[in-house]
Each structure stands twice: as C-alpha cells, then as structure tokens.
C-alpha cells in the first residue's frame, strides 16, 4: 500500500522529485551537464539546447513519468523541436501510447512512417521483430512523381568487414576502421524507373540520358543499365530542378546507411533468405535455406527495411557510390567524405561540379549492395565492387542522398 501511495503522489504532483531524479545532495553519478532539479522542472532543464541529444532524448522518456504535464512536453517536442532526432524520439514515445486522442494526433504527421525491423540467426530463422519509425521528407518533382528521402542520424560506426567474417577474403573490405558520419537524407528506395523518366526529361547538364534504359520494365522497379556518369547527371539535373543538393553517397555514407547500427554481415543479422532480399538464392550464406531465384529485379519496397527505414540495401541492384576504387581502406578518411586523394577541389560536394571536373577521370568507381544475379556473399554490408564509370549493365542502379536543409 505504501508503494502505491508513493506512485499516486508522483502522478498527482508532477513537479515533485522522485527518488530516481537527479536532485541536489544525492550522492549518485551525475553525467556532464546533468540537471539537478527534480520533477518536471528537472526534465525541462535537461532539454536545454546545450545538452547532448542522448541526454535530451532520455529526458523526453522521463517526462512521461509525470502525467499530463510530461505528455505535453513530448507532444511539444514533436510539434516544435527543430532537431529531427528529437522529433523521431517524441513520435516513437507517443506511438507506444494507446489513447485514441494520441493516435489521432499522430495521424497528422505523414512525414513519419512505421515499420518492423527483422533479425535472423545463422539459419535464417527470425529471432527478433521490433517496431520502429523514421522521418521521411517527400518531394513532388512533377506529374505526381515523388521522391522519398529518409533522415539518417549522424553517428560513428565501424566500416569494413572483420577478419572473422565468413567469406570475407578481399583486402578491399579491410581493415576495419571507425568513421563518423554527419546527418543526411538517403533515398528510401533505389532510384525507380518512374523517377528516372521524369528526371531524364529535364534540361541536359553534360550528358544525354536514355529515358527508358532498363531491361526489366516497371515504373516501381529500380532503374538499371545506368552508368556512374548517368547517375551523376541524374543527380545534377535533380539538384537544378529542386534547388537542393542531390548527389551519390560516399561509400562510407552508403555502408553506414546499410548497417543502420548493426555489425553483422547483413543488417538482418548473420545471413539473408529469399524472403528478405532479391539475390541468387541457389546459393546460401551460413546455414540459411535455398529458395526461389527470381532472375530479375523486383519492385522497390518488396522486402523488409533496415532500422533506418531503408529498403533493399541487400540485393536487387548494385548501387553506384561516388568514390574511386582503392585496394584497401589503409589511409581512408574517417569523416565519411569521398576518398579521392588525387583531388582536393570539393568536386564531390555538388553533382554539377563533379560532372565538369570528372569528365576526363576514368578511374573505376565503387558499387555496393549486390544484386538479383549475385549469391548472398556479394550482398553483404561490407563488400564493394568497382567498374569503369561508363559501364552499364542490367544489375547496376543507384540510390541518391541529399545534404541540403529541408523546410
């Protein structure tokens, strides 16, 4: 009865400190810049802009311990906080609420989407399925053609394959190294044929674009039979049309986006199955089963996404990255930028500049992700491939990113 009474007192008096609040005089660990006020005032103090994102998200979680007053703080964060990370955290906290009015309120935020994150074991059996949400900006580029760009939070990750990763034998996957990535937006899907056709009609920057190059036809299938130069031309035209900075991802950005916080060979876990990705499933990885080999591309969004909300990061089509080829990661940058030690002229910042400055540069360029024609070995998060920039094939596509501010 005493514990129940204490609980009721905390709900009815949200401004009063609880025993687990950070309060003056309590001899417990205090994080840097931690608030020392209890109750709802303590939560508000911890939401101060000078505090870390992690600290502010923790404060939002604690706010829900303080009844309606705390709930109002979370709602306000979703409505007004300028930081996307805070909006996503607030949205995810509110999604867990069962109140009809809260669910109705969330229905007015179409920029968020919900999905399941699936993890499998080395036999390909599902061992985890978790609910997640992501923030997505949608842009209409004309005739109802929509770009869906998913917010990718910044962070530090381990790039490359470990020395113990099965079938990882190439030096171009090693050594593993720490890379810090700034926030950016990445295509929810690879570029589709509908998007390609729309952009191919825009004014030419440097190169002509075939409006219908793909072997496997379908507006919602990924565009393929496109070269690296084609992909850069696409991004340049799109940038000029929208006024935003669209470009190919750096190889580091691509792998960070693919892994979405995982360290396993695939973002699904230790292996993949034909239910999770489109690849040549006559071959297996570890103890996963064989399955139907589709022998062609599939519509984007056909398979489950990763924890960032990105679809088909494994298989379907190889995806061009901006980087030129290197035989290993020895000496690679740690800031997520394109690795091109031969050029220090910011050519990779904007696609229009890259078109102009790379027209005589025939070095091989990186691709990531594997494709419908490859065994799962070649669809791992860490494995790169490289081809000359004019190469086209029916398993080469791309996914674009954007680093401009969104309003």
HELIX and SHEET records of a PDB file:
HELIX    1   1 UNK A    2  UNK A   12  1                                  11    
HELIX    2   2 UNK A   39  UNK A   46  1                                   8    
HELIX    3   3 UNK A   53  UNK A   63  1                                  11    
HELIX    4   4 UNK A   64  UNK A   66  5                                   3    
HELIX    5   5 UNK A   67  UNK A   80  1                                  14    
HELIX    6   6 UNK A   84  UNK A   95  1                                  12    
HELIX    7   7 UNK A  100  UNK A  106  1                                   7    
HELIX    8   8 UNK A  171  UNK A  173  5                                   3    
HELIX    9   9 UNK A  193  UNK A  200  1                                   8    
HELIX   10  10 UNK A  228  UNK A  242  1                                  15    
HELIX   11  11 UNK A  251  UNK A  259  1                                   9    
HELIX   12  12 UNK A  351  UNK A  357  1                                   7    
HELIX   13  13 UNK A  376  UNK A  379  5                                   4    
SHEET    1   A 6 UNK A 112  UNK A 120  0                                        
SHEET    2   A 6 UNK A 126  UNK A 140 -1                                        
SHEET    3   A 6 UNK A 146  UNK A 152 -1                                        
SHEET    4   A 6 UNK A 184  UNK A 187 -1                                        
SHEET    5   A 6 UNK A 400  UNK A 402 -1                                        
SHEET    6   A 6 UNK A 246  UNK A 248 -1                                        
SHEET    1   B 2 UNK A 155  UNK A 159  0                                        
SHEET    2   B 2 UNK A 177  UNK A 181 -1                                        
SHEET    1   C 4 UNK A 384  UNK A 387  0                                        
SHEET    2   C 4 UNK A 365  UNK A 368 -1                                        
SHEET    3   C 4 UNK A 318  UNK A 324 -1                                        
SHEET    4   C 4 UNK A 396  UNK A 398  1                                        
END                                                                             
